[in-house]
Amino acid sequence: MADAVERFEEAARALGSAVAVRRFPEGTRTAADAAAAIGCGVGQIVKSLVFVGDGGAFLALTSGSNRADPARLALLLGDTSPVRKATAEEAREATGFAIGGTPPFGHPRHLRVFVDRDLMAHPGVWAAAGTPDSVFPISPQDLLRLSGGHVVDLKVEG
């Protein structure tokens, strides 16, 4: 079986994108770790956060400098019950990848995707490529196109 990075690279190719994965042995599990390893701003890191709502799991691609607001996400979905972060098992089941390495696209099943508006302000961003030590650069426009996401305001205010 292919490792998680290879599975992600294959999925990206199937979507018509050749990603340039970089690996950092020191790890890129958190946004701060990734920004330090890459040498970019924390706001340029894409956090692929899996949440669960009334309709099941969905993805919130959030700027590394922001926190996703579950109440705002519930409103965006039209959910009547609270939205919550997925457990590690739910995240792996929904995306095929472990937390800390979840890529923004290339999952085995379709997920609804919300993209933090703040990511769109950067010329380029960095996202996880399948493992906690792998990332790849991507333009916000390609991130939006390949993830099938919708740009929204999803951060906690204040």
DSSP file (Angstrom, degrees, kcal/mol; ACC not computed):
  #  RESIDUE AA STRUCTURE BP1 BP2  ACC     N-H-->O    O-->H-N    N-H-->O    O-->H-N    TCO  KAPPA ALPHA  PHI   PSI    X-CA   Y-CA   Z-CA
    1    1 A M              0   0    0      0, 0.0     2,-0.0     0, 0.0     6,-0.0   0.000 360.0 360.0 360.0 137.6    0.0    0.0    0.0
    2    2 A A        -     0   0    0      1,-0.1     5,-0.0     2,-0.1     0, 0.0  -0.342 360.0-109.1 -67.5 147.3    1.3    3.5   -0.9
    3    3 A D     >  -     0   0    0      1,-0.1     4,-2.5     4,-0.0     5,-0.2  -0.247  37.4 -96.3 -72.0 171.9    2.2    5.8    2.0
    4    4 A A  H  > S+     0   0    0      1,-0.2     4,-2.2     2,-0.2     5,-0.1   0.850 123.7  51.0 -61.2 -38.6    0.0    8.8    2.7
    5    5 A V  H  > S+     0   0    0      2,-0.2     4,-2.9     1,-0.2    -1,-0.2   0.929 111.3  48.3 -65.2 -44.1    2.1   11.2    0.7
    6    6 A E  H  > S+     0   0    0      2,-0.2     4,-2.5     1,-0.2    -2,-0.2   0.900 110.8  51.2 -62.8 -40.4    2.1    9.0   -2.3
    7    7 A R  H  X S+     0   0    0     -4,-2.5     4,-2.2     2,-0.2    -1,-0.2   0.912 112.1  47.1 -62.0 -41.5   -1.7    8.5   -2.0
    8    8 A F  H  X S+     0   0    0     -4,-2.2     4,-2.7   121,-0.2    -2,-0.2   0.931 111.0  50.7 -65.9 -44.8   -2.1   12.3   -1.9
    9    9 A E  H  X S+     0   0    0     -4,-2.9     4,-2.4     1,-0.2    -2,-0.2   0.900 111.2  49.2 -59.7 -41.0    0.2   12.8   -4.9
   10   10 A E  H  X S+     0   0    0     -4,-2.5     4,-2.1     2,-0.2    -1,-0.2   0.913 111.4  48.9 -63.8 -42.6   -1.7   10.3   -6.9
   11   11 A A  H  X S+     0   0    0     -4,-2.2     4,-1.1     2,-0.2    -2,-0.2   0.893 110.8  50.6 -64.5 -40.0   -5.0   12.0   -6.0
   12   12 A A  H  <>S+     0   0    0     -4,-2.7     5,-2.7     1,-0.2     3,-0.5   0.915 109.6  50.5 -64.1 -43.0   -3.6   15.4   -6.9
   13   13 A R  H ><5S+     0   0    0     -4,-2.4     3,-1.8     1,-0.2    -2,-0.2   0.897 105.8  56.0 -61.1 -39.6   -2.5   14.0  -10.3
   14   14 A A  H 3<5S+     0   0    0     -4,-2.1    -1,-0.2     1,-0.3    -2,-0.2   0.790 106.6  50.9 -63.3 -26.3   -6.0   12.6  -10.9
   15   15 A L  T 3<5S-     0   0    0     -4,-1.1    -1,-0.3    -3,-0.5    -2,-0.2   0.411 127.1-102.7 -88.9   1.0   -7.3   16.1  -10.3
   16   16 A G  T < 5S+     0   0    0     -3,-1.8     2,-0.4     1,-0.2    -3,-0.2   0.705  84.6 117.4  88.4  21.7   -4.8   17.5  -12.9
   17   17 A S      < -     0   0    0     -5,-2.7     2,-0.8    -6,-0.1    -1,-0.2  -0.982  50.6-155.8-128.2 127.6   -2.3   18.9  -10.5
   18   18 A A        -     0   0    0     -2,-0.4     2,-0.2    -5,-0.1    -9,-0.1  -0.878  24.5-157.7 -96.9 106.1    1.3   17.9  -10.0
   19   19 A V        -     0   0    0     -2,-0.8     2,-0.9   -10,-0.2   119,-0.1  -0.569  14.5-135.8 -87.5 149.0    2.1   19.0   -6.4
   20   20 A A        -     0   0    0    117,-0.4     2,-0.2    -2,-0.2   115,-0.1  -0.790  27.4-161.4-104.8  88.1    5.7   19.7   -5.2
   21   21 A V        -     0   0    0     -2,-0.9     2,-0.4   115,-0.2   115,-0.2  -0.494   6.0-166.5 -75.2 134.9    5.7   18.0   -1.8
   22   22 A R  E     -A  135   0A   0    113,-3.3   113,-2.6    -2,-0.2     2,-0.4  -0.964   7.2-149.4-119.5 140.4    8.4   19.0    0.6
   23   23 A R  E     -A  134   0A   0     -2,-0.4   111,-0.2   111,-0.2     3,-0.1  -0.901   7.4-166.7-113.9 140.3    9.2   17.0    3.8
   24   24 A F    >   -     0   0    0    109,-3.1     3,-2.5    -2,-0.4    13,-0.1  -0.948  10.7-157.3-126.2 107.5   10.5   18.4    7.0
   25   25 A P  T 3  S+     0   0    0      0, 0.0    -1,-0.1     0, 0.0     3,-0.1   0.793  93.6  63.6 -56.0 -29.1   11.9   15.8    9.5
   26   26 A E  T 3  S-     0   0    0      1,-0.1   107,-0.0   107,-0.1    11,-0.0   0.638 115.0-115.2 -72.6 -11.0   11.3   18.3   12.4
   27   27 A G    <   -     0   0    0     -3,-2.5   106,-0.3   106,-0.2    10,-0.2   0.162  21.4-141.5  96.0 151.0    7.6   18.1   11.6
   28   28 A T        +     0   0    0    104,-4.0     6,-0.2    72,-0.1   105,-0.2  -0.092  55.8 128.8-134.3  31.0    4.9   20.4   10.3
   29   29 A R        +     0   0    0    103,-0.3     2,-0.2     4,-0.1   104,-0.1   0.871  69.5  42.6 -62.2 -41.3    2.0   19.2   12.5
   30   30 A T  S  > S-     0   0    0    102,-0.1     4,-2.6     1,-0.1     5,-0.2  -0.669  88.1-115.8-104.0 162.6    1.0   22.6   13.8
   31   31 A A  H  > S+     0   0    0     -2,-0.2     4,-2.7     1,-0.2     5,-0.2   0.900 118.0  50.1 -61.4 -41.3    0.7   25.9   11.8
   32   32 A A  H  > S+     0   0    0      2,-0.2     4,-2.2     1,-0.2    -1,-0.2   0.908 111.1  48.7 -65.1 -41.9    3.5   27.4   13.9
   33   33 A D  H  > S+     0   0    0      2,-0.2     4,-2.4     1,-0.2    -2,-0.2   0.925 113.5  47.3 -62.0 -44.7    5.8   24.4   13.2
   34   34 A A  H  X S+     0   0    0     -4,-2.6     4,-2.7    -6,-0.2     5,-0.3   0.928 111.6  49.1 -64.5 -46.0    5.0   24.4    9.5
   35   35 A A  H  X>S+     0   0    0     -4,-2.7     4,-2.9     1,-0.2     5,-1.5   0.907 112.5  48.6 -61.5 -41.8    5.6   28.2    9.2
   36   36 A A  H  <5S+     0   0    0     -4,-2.2    -1,-0.2    -5,-0.2    -2,-0.2   0.918 114.0  45.7 -64.0 -43.6    9.0   27.9   11.1
   37   37 A A  H  <5S+     0   0    0     -4,-2.4    -2,-0.2     1,-0.2    -1,-0.2   0.903 120.8  38.2 -66.1 -41.8   10.1   25.0    8.9
   38   38 A I  H  <5S-     0   0    0     -4,-2.7    -2,-0.2    -5,-0.2    -1,-0.2   0.854 104.9-125.1 -78.7 -36.8    9.1   26.6    5.6
   39   39 A G  T  <5 +     0   0    0     -4,-2.9     2,-0.2    -5,-0.3    -3,-0.2   0.818  68.6 114.6  90.0  37.6   10.1   30.1    6.5
   40   40 A C  S   <S-     0   0    0     -5,-1.5    -1,-0.3    -6,-0.2     2,-0.1  -0.741  72.5 -76.8-127.7 177.3    6.7   31.8    5.8
   41   41 A G    >   -     0   0    0     -2,-0.2     3,-1.7     1,-0.1     4,-0.2  -0.462  36.0-122.0 -75.4 150.1    4.1   33.6    7.9
   42   42 A V  G >  S+     0   0    0      1,-0.3     3,-1.7     2,-0.2    22,-0.6   0.835 111.9  64.5 -59.9 -33.1    1.7   31.5   10.0
   43   43 A G  G 3  S+     0   0    0     21,-0.3    -1,-0.3     1,-0.3    21,-0.2   0.680  93.9  61.7 -65.0 -16.9   -1.2   33.0    8.1
   44   44 A Q  G <  S+     0   0    0     -3,-1.7    82,-2.8    19,-0.1     2,-0.4   0.440  83.6  97.1 -88.4  -0.3    0.1   31.3    4.9
   45   45 A I  E <   -b  126   0A   0     -3,-1.7    19,-2.0    80,-0.2     2,-0.7  -0.768  69.4-141.2 -91.3 132.1   -0.4   27.8    6.4
   46   46 A V  E     -bC 127  63A   0     80,-3.3     2,-0.7    -2,-0.4    82,-0.5  -0.837  10.1-156.9 -92.9 116.4   -3.6   26.0    5.5
   47   47 A K  E     - C   0  62A   0     15,-3.4    15,-2.7    -2,-0.7     2,-1.1  -0.859   6.1-151.8 -91.9 119.4   -5.1   24.1    8.5
   48   48 A S  E     - C   0  61A   0     -2,-0.7     2,-0.5    54,-0.3    52,-0.3  -0.782  22.3-176.0 -92.2  96.2   -7.3   21.3    7.2
   49   49 A L  E     - C   0  60A   0     11,-2.1    11,-2.9    -2,-1.1     2,-0.5  -0.828  16.3-147.1-102.7 127.9   -9.7   21.0   10.0
   50   50 A V  E     + C   0  59A   0     -2,-0.5    36,-2.7     9,-0.2     2,-0.3  -0.811  21.3 179.1 -95.5 127.4  -12.4   18.3   10.0
   51   51 A F  E     -DC  85  58A   0      7,-2.8     7,-2.4    -2,-0.5     2,-0.4  -0.819  19.5-138.2-120.6 163.0  -15.7   19.1   11.6
   52   52 A V  E     +DC  84  57A   0     32,-3.1    32,-2.1    -2,-0.3     5,-0.2  -0.991  28.8 159.8-125.4 131.0  -18.9   17.2   12.1
   53   53 A G  E >   - C   0  56A   0      3,-2.3     3,-1.9    -2,-0.4    30,-0.1  -0.581  60.4 -65.7-129.5-166.0  -22.4   18.7   11.6
   54   54 A D  T 3  S+     0   0    0      1,-0.3     3,-0.1    27,-0.3    29,-0.0   0.852 133.5  46.6 -54.7 -37.5  -25.9   17.4   11.0
   55   55 A G  T 3  S-     0   0    0      1,-0.3    -1,-0.3    22,-0.0     2,-0.2   0.294 119.3-105.2 -91.7  10.3  -24.9   16.2    7.5
   56   56 A G  E <   -C   53   0A   0     -3,-1.9    -3,-2.3     2,-0.0    -1,-0.3  -0.663  68.6  -4.1 103.1-159.9  -21.7   14.5    8.6
   57   57 A A  E     +C   52   0A   0     -2,-0.2    55,-0.5    -5,-0.2     2,-0.3  -0.380  59.3 168.2 -75.6 147.0  -18.1   15.4    8.3
   58   58 A F  E     -Ce  51 112A   0     -7,-2.4    -7,-2.8    53,-0.2     2,-0.4  -0.944  29.0-114.3-149.3 169.0  -16.9   18.5    6.3
   59   59 A L  E     -Ce  50 113A   0     53,-2.8    55,-2.6    -2,-0.3     2,-0.6  -0.889  13.5-164.6-114.9 135.9  -13.6   20.4    6.0
   60   60 A A  E     -Ce  49 114A   0    -11,-2.9   -11,-2.1    -2,-0.4     2,-1.0  -0.949  11.2-156.0-116.9 107.4  -12.7   23.9    7.1
   61   61 A L  E     -Ce  48 115A   0     53,-3.3    55,-3.2    -2,-0.6     2,-0.4  -0.748  26.6-175.6 -85.5 105.9   -9.5   25.1    5.4
   62   62 A T  E     -C   47   0A   0    -15,-2.7   -15,-3.4    -2,-1.0     6,-0.1  -0.827  30.2-107.9-114.5 139.3   -8.4   27.7    7.8
   63   63 A S  E >   -C   46   0A   0     -2,-0.4     3,-2.2   -17,-0.2   -17,-0.2  -0.365  33.5-120.4 -58.5 140.4   -5.5   30.2    7.8
   64   64 A G  T 3  S+     0   0    0    -19,-2.0   -21,-0.3   -22,-0.6    -1,-0.1   0.704 112.7  55.7 -58.7 -21.2   -2.9   29.2   10.4
   65   65 A S  T 3  S+     0   0    0    -20,-0.2    -1,-0.3   -23,-0.1     2,-0.3   0.465 103.3  69.4 -90.8  -1.1   -3.4   32.5   12.2
   66   66 A N    <   -     0   0    0     -3,-2.2     2,-0.4   -23,-0.1    -4,-0.1  -0.751  68.5-138.9-115.3 160.9   -7.1   32.0   12.7
   67   67 A R        -     0   0    0     -2,-0.3    89,-2.6    89,-0.2     2,-0.2  -0.974  29.4-120.6-113.2 133.8   -9.4   29.7   14.7
   68   68 A A  B     -H  155   0B   0     -2,-0.4    87,-0.2    87,-0.2     3,-0.1  -0.540  21.5-133.2 -73.6 138.0  -12.5   28.3   13.0
   69   69 A D     >  -     0   0    0     85,-3.4     4,-2.4    -2,-0.2     3,-0.2  -0.829  10.9-161.0 -96.0 107.6  -15.7   29.3   14.7
   70   70 A P  H  > S+     0   0    0      0, 0.0     4,-2.4     0, 0.0    13,-0.3   0.852  92.3  53.6 -57.4 -35.9  -18.0   26.2   15.0
   71   71 A A  H  > S+     0   0    0      2,-0.2     4,-1.9     1,-0.2     5,-0.1   0.911 109.9  47.2 -65.6 -41.2  -21.1   28.5   15.6
   72   72 A R  H  > S+     0   0    0     -3,-0.2     4,-2.2     2,-0.2    -1,-0.2   0.896 111.4  51.5 -65.7 -40.3  -20.3   30.3   12.3
   73   73 A L  H  X S+     0   0    0     -4,-2.4     4,-2.1     1,-0.2    -2,-0.2   0.901 107.0  53.2 -63.3 -40.7  -19.8   27.0   10.5
   74   74 A A  H  X>S+     0   0    0     -4,-2.4     5,-2.2     1,-0.2     4,-1.3   0.904 109.2  49.4 -60.9 -41.1  -23.2   25.7   11.8
   75   75 A L  H  <5S+     0   0    0     -4,-1.9    -1,-0.2     2,-0.2    -2,-0.2   0.913 109.1  51.9 -63.3 -42.4  -24.8   28.9   10.4
   76   76 A L  H  <5S+     0   0    0     -4,-2.2    -1,-0.2     1,-0.2    -2,-0.2   0.873 114.9  42.5 -61.5 -36.9  -23.1   28.4    7.0
   77   77 A L  H  <5S-     0   0    0     -4,-2.1    -1,-0.2    -5,-0.1    -2,-0.2   0.681 107.8-124.9 -81.2 -19.0  -24.4   24.8    6.9
   78   78 A G  T  <5 +     0   0    0     -4,-1.3    -3,-0.2     1,-0.2     2,-0.1   0.731  52.3 164.8  76.8  22.3  -27.8   25.7    8.2
   79   79 A D      < -     0   0    0     -5,-2.2    -1,-0.2    -6,-0.2     4,-0.1  -0.451  34.8-157.9 -75.1 144.7  -27.4   23.1   11.0
   80   80 A T  S    S+     0   0    0     -2,-0.1    -1,-0.1    -3,-0.1    -5,-0.0   0.673  77.8  57.3 -93.8 -20.9  -29.7   23.2   13.9
   81   81 A S  S    S-     0   0    0      1,-0.1   -27,-0.3    -7,-0.1    -2,-0.1  -0.714 102.2 -81.3-106.0 162.7  -27.4   21.4   16.2
   82   82 A P        -     0   0    0      0, 0.0     2,-0.3     0, 0.0    -1,-0.1  -0.241  37.0-129.3 -63.6 147.4  -23.9   22.5   17.2
   83   83 A V        -     0   0    0    -13,-0.3     2,-0.3    -4,-0.1   -30,-0.2  -0.764  31.0-173.0 -90.9 142.3  -20.9   21.8   14.9
   84   84 A R  E     -D   52   0A   0    -32,-2.1   -32,-3.1    -2,-0.3     2,-0.1  -0.940  30.7 -93.4-136.0 158.0  -17.9   20.1   16.6
   85   85 A K  E     -D   51   0A   0     -2,-0.3   -34,-0.3   -34,-0.2     2,-0.1  -0.452  49.3-111.2 -66.0 142.5  -14.4   19.1   15.7
   86   86 A A        -     0   0    0    -36,-2.7   -36,-0.1    -2,-0.1    -1,-0.1  -0.397  28.6-113.6 -70.5 150.4  -14.1   15.5   14.5
   87   87 A T     >  -     0   0    0      1,-0.1     4,-2.8    -2,-0.1     5,-0.2  -0.342  35.8-100.4 -71.9 167.1  -12.4   13.0   16.6
   88   88 A A  H  > S+     0   0    0      1,-0.2     4,-2.2     2,-0.2     5,-0.2   0.895 126.2  48.5 -57.2 -40.6   -9.1   11.5   15.3
   89   89 A E  H  > S+     0   0    0      2,-0.2     4,-2.5     1,-0.2    -1,-0.2   0.911 111.6  48.4 -68.2 -42.2  -11.0    8.4   14.1
   90   90 A E  H  > S+     0   0    0      2,-0.2     4,-2.4     1,-0.2    -2,-0.2   0.896 111.3  51.2 -63.9 -39.6  -13.8   10.5   12.5
   91   91 A A  H  X S+     0   0    0     -4,-2.8     4,-2.5     2,-0.2     6,-0.5   0.926 111.8  46.0 -64.5 -44.5  -11.2   12.6   10.7
   92   92 A R  H  X S+     0   0    0     -4,-2.2     4,-2.6    -5,-0.2    -2,-0.2   0.908 113.2  49.9 -65.4 -40.8   -9.3    9.6    9.3
   93   93 A E  H  < S+     0   0    0     -4,-2.5    -1,-0.2     1,-0.2    -2,-0.2   0.902 115.6  43.0 -63.6 -40.5  -12.6    7.9    8.2
   94   94 A A  H  < S+     0   0    0     -4,-2.4    15,-0.5    -5,-0.2    -2,-0.2   0.871 131.4  20.3 -73.7 -37.9  -13.8   11.1    6.4
   95   95 A T  H  < S-     0   0    0     -4,-2.5    -3,-0.2     2,-0.3    -2,-0.2   0.675  91.3-125.1-109.2 -20.8  -10.5   12.0    4.8
   96   96 A G  S  < S+     0   0    0     -4,-2.6     2,-0.3    -5,-0.4    -4,-0.2   0.503  82.0  92.1  83.8   4.1   -8.3    8.9    4.7
   97   97 A F  S    S-     0   0    0     -6,-0.5    -1,-0.3     6,-0.1    -2,-0.3  -0.915  77.5-108.4-132.4 156.2   -5.6   10.8    6.5
   98   98 A A    >   -     0   0    0     32,-0.5     3,-1.9    -2,-0.3     4,-0.4  -0.482  44.8 -91.4 -80.7 152.6   -4.5   11.4   10.1
   99   99 A I  T 3  S+     0   0    0      1,-0.2    -1,-0.1     2,-0.2   -50,-0.1  -0.373 115.5  37.0 -58.1 139.5   -4.9   14.7   11.9
  100  100 A G  T 3  S+     0   0    0    -52,-0.3    -1,-0.2     2,-0.1   -72,-0.1   0.195 121.4  47.5  97.5 -15.0   -1.8   16.8   11.4
  101  101 A G  S <  S+     0   0    0     -3,-1.9    29,-1.6    29,-0.2    -2,-0.2   0.255  72.8 137.0-135.9   9.2   -1.3   15.6    7.9
  102  102 A T        -     0   0    0     -4,-0.4    26,-0.4   -54,-0.2   -54,-0.3  -0.447  44.8-143.2 -66.6 118.0   -4.8   16.0    6.3
  103  103 A P        -     0   0    0      0, 0.0    26,-0.1     0, 0.0    -6,-0.1  -0.372  18.6-117.1 -76.9 162.8   -4.5   17.5    2.9
  104  104 A P  S    S+     0   0    0      0, 0.0     2,-0.3     0, 0.0     3,-0.1   0.608  93.2   6.6 -77.2 -11.1   -7.1   20.0    1.6
  105  105 A F  S    S+     0   0    0      1,-0.1   -93,-0.1    43,-0.0    42,-0.1  -0.939  88.5  80.1-156.8 173.9   -8.2   17.6   -1.2
  106  106 A G        +     0   0    0     -2,-0.3   -95,-0.1    40,-0.2   -94,-0.1   0.734  57.8 153.9  91.5  24.9   -7.6   14.1   -2.5
  107  107 A H        -     0   0    0      2,-0.1    -1,-0.2     1,-0.1   -11,-0.2  -0.505  55.3-117.2 -85.8 156.6   -9.9   12.4    0.0
  108  108 A P  S    S+     0   0    0      0, 0.0     2,-0.3     0, 0.0   -13,-0.1   0.718  97.8  30.9 -68.8 -19.9  -11.6    9.0   -0.9
  109  109 A R  S    S-     0   0    0    -15,-0.5    -2,-0.1   -14,-0.0     2,-0.1  -0.957  97.5 -88.6-136.4 158.3  -15.1   10.5   -0.7
  110  110 A H        -     0   0    0     -2,-0.3     2,-0.4    -4,-0.1   -15,-0.0  -0.399  43.0-172.9 -66.5 133.9  -16.5   14.0   -1.4
  111  111 A L        -     0   0    0     36,-0.2     2,-0.3    -2,-0.1   -53,-0.2  -0.969  29.7-113.9-124.5 144.2  -16.5   16.4    1.5
  112  112 A R  E     -e   58   0A   0    -55,-0.5   -53,-2.8    -2,-0.4     2,-0.4  -0.611  40.4-157.3 -71.1 136.8  -18.1   19.8    1.7
  113  113 A V  E     -e   59   0A   0     35,-0.4    37,-1.6    -2,-0.3     2,-0.4  -0.975  16.6-167.5-128.7 130.4  -15.2   22.3    2.0
  114  114 A F  E     -ef  60 150A   0    -55,-2.6   -53,-3.3    -2,-0.4     2,-0.5  -0.949  12.8-153.1-111.4 136.2  -15.2   25.9    3.3
  115  115 A V  E     -ef  61 151A   0     35,-2.8    37,-2.6    -2,-0.4   -53,-0.2  -0.945  21.6-117.3-115.0 124.9  -12.1   28.0    2.6
  116  116 A D  E >>  - f   0 152A   0    -55,-3.2     3,-1.6    -2,-0.5     4,-0.6  -0.371  17.6-137.5 -58.3 124.9  -11.1   30.8    5.0
  117  117 A R  G >4 S+     0   0    0     35,-2.3     3,-1.1     1,-0.3     4,-0.3   0.819 100.2  67.1 -55.4 -33.1  -11.3   34.2    3.2
  118  118 A D  G >4 S+     0   0    0      1,-0.3     3,-1.0    34,-0.2    -1,-0.3   0.775  91.0  62.0 -63.5 -26.0   -8.0   35.2    4.8
  119  119 A L  G X4 S+     0   0    0     -3,-1.6     3,-1.4     1,-0.2    -1,-0.3   0.818  93.0  65.0 -66.2 -29.4   -6.2   32.6    2.8
  120  120 A M  G << S+     0   0    0     -3,-1.1    -1,-0.2    -4,-0.6    -2,-0.2   0.634  88.2  69.2 -70.9 -13.4   -7.2   34.3   -0.4
  121  121 A A  G <  S+     0   0    0     -3,-1.0    -1,-0.3    -4,-0.3    -2,-0.2   0.580  86.2  82.3 -81.1 -10.3   -5.1   37.4    0.5
  122  122 A H  S <  S-     0   0    0     -3,-1.4     3,-0.1    -4,-0.2    -3,-0.0  -0.698  75.4-137.2 -98.3 147.2   -1.8   35.6    0.0
  123  123 A P  S    S+     0   0    0      0, 0.0     2,-0.3     0, 0.0    -1,-0.1   0.826  92.2   6.0 -67.7 -29.5    0.0   35.0   -3.3
  124  124 A G        -     0   0    0     15,-0.2     2,-0.3    16,-0.1    15,-0.2  -0.993  66.4-167.3-152.0 151.0    0.8   31.5   -2.1
  125  125 A V  E     - G   0 138A   0     13,-2.9    13,-2.5    -2,-0.3     2,-0.4  -0.848  17.2-128.9-132.9 169.3   -0.1   29.2    0.8
  126  126 A W  E     -bG  45 137A   0    -82,-2.8   -80,-3.3    -2,-0.3     2,-0.3  -0.976  24.3-177.6-125.3 135.5    1.2   25.9    2.2
  127  127 A A  E     -bG  46 136A   0      9,-2.3     9,-2.0    -2,-0.4   -80,-0.1  -0.897  34.5 -88.6-131.2 159.3   -0.9   22.8    3.0
  128  128 A A  E     - G   0 135A   0    -82,-0.5     7,-0.3   -26,-0.4   -27,-0.1  -0.333  27.0-156.1 -65.5 147.3   -0.4   19.4    4.5
  129  129 A A        -     0   0    0      5,-2.0  -121,-0.2     2,-0.5  -120,-0.2  -0.041  62.9 -66.3-119.4  29.7    0.4   16.6    2.0
  130  130 A G  S    S+     0   0    0    -29,-1.6   -32,-0.5     4,-0.3   -29,-0.2   0.110 112.4  57.3 116.0 -23.4   -0.7   13.5    3.8
  131  131 A T  S >  S-     0   0    0      3,-0.3     3,-1.6   -31,-0.1    -2,-0.5  -0.917  87.0-105.8-136.6 163.4    1.7   13.3    6.8
  132  132 A P  T 3  S+     0   0    0      0, 0.0  -104,-4.0     0, 0.0  -103,-0.3   0.476 119.5  45.2 -69.4   0.1    2.7   15.5    9.8
  133  133 A D  T 3  S+     0   0    0   -106,-0.3  -109,-3.1  -105,-0.2     2,-0.4   0.220  99.0  83.4-123.5  14.7    6.1   16.2    8.1
  134  134 A S  E <   +A   23   0A   0     -3,-1.6    -5,-2.0  -111,-0.2     2,-0.3  -0.964  45.2 160.8-127.6 138.0    4.9   16.9    4.5
  135  135 A V  E     -AG  22 128A   0   -113,-2.6  -113,-3.3    -2,-0.4    -7,-0.2  -0.912  17.0-156.4-141.8 166.8    3.6   20.1    2.9
  136  136 A F  E     - G   0 127A   0     -9,-2.0    -9,-2.3    -2,-0.3     2,-0.2  -0.994  20.6-118.9-146.7 147.9    3.2   21.6   -0.5
  137  137 A P  E     + G   0 126A   0      0, 0.0  -117,-0.4     0, 0.0     2,-0.3  -0.598  37.5 165.6 -84.6 148.5    2.9   25.1   -1.9
  138  138 A I  E     - G   0 125A   0    -13,-2.5   -13,-2.9    -2,-0.2    -2,-0.0  -0.982  37.5-111.1-157.7 148.2   -0.3   26.1   -3.8
  139  139 A S     >  -     0   0    0     -2,-0.3     4,-2.5   -15,-0.2     5,-0.2  -0.545  32.4-119.8 -76.6 150.3   -2.0   29.3   -4.9
  140  140 A P  H  > S+     0   0    0      0, 0.0     4,-2.3     0, 0.0     5,-0.2   0.864 114.7  55.5 -58.3 -34.4   -5.2   30.2   -3.1
  141  141 A Q  H  > S+     0   0    0      2,-0.2     4,-2.3     1,-0.2     5,-0.1   0.912 109.7  44.5 -65.6 -42.1   -7.0   30.0   -6.4
  142  142 A D  H  > S+     0   0    0      2,-0.2     4,-3.2     1,-0.2     5,-0.3   0.874 110.7  55.6 -69.0 -36.3   -5.8   26.5   -7.1
  143  143 A L  H  X S+     0   0    0     -4,-2.5     4,-1.9     1,-0.2     6,-0.4   0.932 110.9  44.8 -57.6 -46.1   -6.6   25.5   -3.5
  144  144 A L  H  X>S+     0   0    0     -4,-2.3     4,-1.1    -5,-0.2     5,-1.1   0.927 116.6  45.3 -64.1 -46.5  -10.2   26.7   -4.0
  145  145 A R  H  <5S+     0   0    0     -4,-2.3     3,-0.2     1,-0.2    -2,-0.2   0.933 116.5  43.1 -65.3 -47.9  -10.5   25.0   -7.4
  146  146 A L  H  <5S+     0   0    0     -4,-3.2   -40,-0.2     1,-0.2    -1,-0.2   0.817 117.2  45.8 -72.8 -30.4   -9.0   21.6   -6.4
  147  147 A S  H  <5S-     0   0    0     -4,-1.9    -1,-0.2    -5,-0.3    -2,-0.2   0.676  99.5-133.2 -83.4 -16.8  -10.8   21.4   -3.1
  148  148 A G  T  <5 +     0   0    0     -4,-1.1   -35,-0.4    -3,-0.2    -3,-0.2   0.764  53.4 160.7  68.5  24.0  -14.1   22.4   -4.6
  149  149 A G      < -     0   0    0     -5,-1.1     2,-0.4    -6,-0.4   -35,-0.2  -0.162  41.4-131.2 -80.6 170.4  -14.4   24.8   -1.6
  150  150 A H  E     -f  114   0A   0    -37,-1.6   -35,-2.8    -3,-0.1     2,-0.4  -0.987  24.6-122.6-120.8 127.6  -16.4   27.9   -1.0
  151  151 A V  E     +f  115   0A   0     -2,-0.4     2,-0.3   -37,-0.2   -35,-0.2  -0.566  47.0 156.0 -73.9 127.7  -14.8   31.0    0.3
  152  152 A V  E     -f  116   0A   0    -37,-2.6   -35,-2.3    -2,-0.4     2,-0.8  -0.938  51.5-105.7-144.7 163.6  -16.4   32.1    3.6
  153  153 A D        +     0   0    0     -2,-0.3   -37,-0.1   -37,-0.2    -2,-0.0  -0.877  53.0 150.5 -90.0 111.4  -15.7   34.1    6.8
  154  154 A L        +     0   0    0     -2,-0.8   -85,-3.4     2,-0.1   -81,-0.2   0.388  26.0 113.6-125.7   1.9  -15.2   31.3    9.3
  155  155 A K  B    S-H   68   0B   0    -87,-0.2     2,-0.3     1,-0.1   -87,-0.2  -0.415  73.0-104.0 -83.1 154.8  -12.8   32.7   11.9
  156  156 A V        -     0   0    0    -89,-2.6     2,-0.3    -2,-0.1   -89,-0.2  -0.592  42.2-136.9 -67.9 128.3  -13.5   33.4   15.5
  157  157 A E              0   0    0     -2,-0.3    -1,-0.0     1,-0.2     0, 0.0  -0.642 360.0 360.0 -90.6 148.0  -13.8   37.2   15.8
  158  158 A G              0   0    0     -2,-0.3    -1,-0.2     0, 0.0    -2,-0.0   0.443 360.0 360.0  93.5 360.0  -12.3   39.3   18.6
